[in-house]
Amino acid sequence: MTNPAESDQPVFIDVGGAPARRIAVRARAGNAPGLFWLGGFKSDMKGTKALALDAWAAEHGRACVRFDYSGHGESGGDFVEGTIGRWLEEALAVFEQFCTGPQVVIGSSMGGWMALLLAREVKRRPMKASLAGLILIAPAPDFTEELMWKGFSREARREIEENGVWHRPSEYGEPYPITKNLIEEGRNHLILGGTIDVGCPVRILQGAQDPDVPWQHAMRLTHRLPAEDVVLTMIQDGDHRLSRPQDIARIIAAVAEMG
């Protein structure tokens, strides 16, 4: 019989309260270390990288867990209500409910920030799962402040301050809302101001041609991580998505290196 979490349909868990968000999860059973996928801002668990990692896990008999944040993909909730803290709460709930033993956490863009915040929580409290390593793809820690707010025009900032939301143009589709709550709540989770002790190996893959997360941002993050077993790979012709076959191969090689 097929495990419902491994079928084409996701399983759902409720996270938070008043009201709870219905979070879609796909959890593939398998050997350790498992793979735990953390997607980016406005992306979902059916993206190219997530599906490639799930296929690799299936081929190698490895566990793999993917999910959608609230307001993303197949999960419930409204995107405009999302904040870093809200999405982190969901990531932690999925991690604690579906993961056991060592995990390789793969975070893309915003998911890279989530992975670092999750690693901090794993160190703080006992869990069934531990970290075998972090794979950070174009990681965007502190992006709400460093890459959004500080870079917005005076007009965009005024619209956020006065109206509570600004619709930012996107190369990937329709303009998307940036809310005052997203910016202000994000300040509770900023991590680039000090040392980030994750307690496991870290591999960072960054495109030098990334228009969304500049390569200097990855360098700044690297300097905040402990020196031992942290490797930054700069892909000279790489963009933000890093979803080309050669990029996927590099990501999978980094995952395989973790065990």
N, C-alpha and C positions, 0 to 999 in steps of 0.2 A: 504494500500500500504506500502511496506517495505521502510524505509528510506535507501537511497543508502549507507549512512555511516554505517548502521547497517547490510548491506548485506554481503555476503561472500567476495565481492570485496571492496578494499579500495577506498577512494576518494583521490584526489591528490591536493596539493597546491604547488605553486612556492615560493621559499624562496631565498632571495639574488639576486644578479645580475651578469651579465657578466661572464658566463651565470648563470641563476637561477637554483637551484636544485629542482627537482620534488620529493616532500615528500609524502609518502604514509601514510594515516591516517585512523583509524577505530574509529568512535565516536558513542557510544551507548547513546541514549537519556535516561533520567531517573531523579530521585530525587537527591537532595543534601544531604550530601556532595558527590560530584562526585569523581571518582577515576581517577588519571592521572598517567600513567605508563611511567617511564624512564628506558629504558633497558641499558644493559652493552656494553662494547667494543666488537665488532664483534658478538653481539647477535641481535635478532630481536623480533618483537611484537607477533610472533607465538610460543615463548618459553613456557615452562611448567608453569612458574609462571604467566606470562602475561595472558595466556589462562584461568588459574584457577581464577584469579582475575576478568576477564571479565565474566566468568560463574557465579561467586558469585554476581557480579553486576546485571546481568540479573535476577537471582533468587530473588534478593531483591529490584528490581526496581530502581537501582541506575545508575546514569550516569557513563560512563567509556570511557576514551579516551586513545588510544594507537597509536604509530606511529613508523616509522623506520627512524633513522638518515640517511643522505646521505651516499651512499656507503654501506648501510646495507639493508638486506631484500628486500622489494619490492620498496624501494625508488631509485631514480636515483642518479647519481654522482659516483665518483670513490673513493673507500676507502682510497687510498694512498693520496688523496687530503684533507682528513679529519683532522680537528684540534678541540681542545676543544671549541674554540671560534665559529667555524663554526657550530658545533653540538649544542652548546648553543643557537645560533641564531635560529636554526630550532626548538628547544624545546620551546623557547619563542614564536615563530610565531604560533606554534600549540596551545600552552596554551592560547594565546590571542584570537585566532580565534574560538576555539572550547569549551572553558571553561567559565562558568559563575557561580557566587556564590561560596560558600566555596568548596574547593577541598582537598582531601587527596592525597598527592603526594607520590608515591611509587617509589623509585629509587634503582636499583640493580647494585652493583659494580661501574662502571663509572657513572651509573645513579644516584648513591648516591651523587657524586660530582656535577652532573648536578642539582640535586634537591636543594642542598645548594646554588648553584649559582643562580638558578631560584628564590629561596626564597629571596635572596638579592635584585634581580630585582623587585620582587613584592613589597618589602618595599620601593623601591626608586621611583616608579612611579605609578600613578593610573591605575588600570586594572578592567575589569568586574569581574574577579575572585579573590578570596582571599584564604588563606591557613587555612585549618582546622587542618592540621598536616602533619608531614613528617614521612614516614616509610622507613628506610634506611637498605638495605639488603647487608651485606658484603661491606659497603661503601668504596669507593676508592678515596677520595679527594686527589688531588695533586699526583696522581699515576704516571703521566708521569715523574715527578722529583724524588719522594721518592721511588717508587716501581719499576720504570724502570731505569732511567738514573743512579741513585746512586748505583744500584745493577748490572748494566751491566759490563761485563768484559772489560778490556782495549781494546781487539780486537774488540768487538762490538761497543764501543764508537768510535774507530778510523774509522770503516767502515761507521758509521753514519756521522761523521764529513767529511770524504773524499768523500764518494759516495752519501751522502744524504739519504741513506736508509739501514737498516739491516733487514734481514728476520729472525724473532725470532721463534724458534721451539715452537709448541703448543701441549698440551695434548688433545686438542679438535678438531684437524684436521690438515690441511696443515699449514706450517709456515706462519706467517703473517708479513707484512711490518711495521716496525717502522721507521718513517721518521724523518729527522732532523727538519722539519717544525712542526711536532707534538710535539716534545720535546721542541723546542724553543718557539712556540706559547703558549704552556701549561703554561709557566712561567708567562704569563699575568693573569692567573686565580688562582694562588696559594692562599689558604685560611687558611692553618694550622698555619700560623705565628702569628695569633691574634685571638681575640674573634669573634665568628660567631653568630650573633644575627639573628635568623630566625623568631622570633615573633610568634611561634606556638609550640605545643607539638611535641616531637621527640621520636620515638621508633627505636632503632637500634637492628638488629638481626645479630649475628656474629658467624660463625663456628670456634671452637677452632682448628680444623684440616684443616683450609683453607690454601692451599699452595700458593695462589695468593695474597691474602690480609691478612697478619698476624693479629692475634687478637690484637696485641699491637697497630696496626694502628687504630682500632676502639676505643681503650682506649684513644689514643692521641686525636682523634676527640672529644670524649665525654668531655674531659677536656677543649676543646675550646668552647663548647656550654654552654649557661646559665644553672645554676644548676636546675632551676625549671622545672618540667615536662619533664625531659629527662631520658629515661630508656634504659639501655643496657642489652640485653638478650644474654648471652653466651651459645651457644649450643655445649656441650662438644664433641660430636661425629660428629659435622656438618662440611661439606666441603665448598667449595666456592659457589657452585651452590645453595645450600639449596632448592632443588626441590623435596625432598622426601615428601610423604604424610604428615608426622608429621611436616615437615618444612613449607609446604603450610598452614597447619592448624594454625601454630603460626603466619604466615604472615597475614592470614585472620582475626585471633583474634585481631591482632594489628590494622588492618583497621577498624574492627567493633567497637573497643574501641573509635575511633575518632568520632563516631556519626553515 
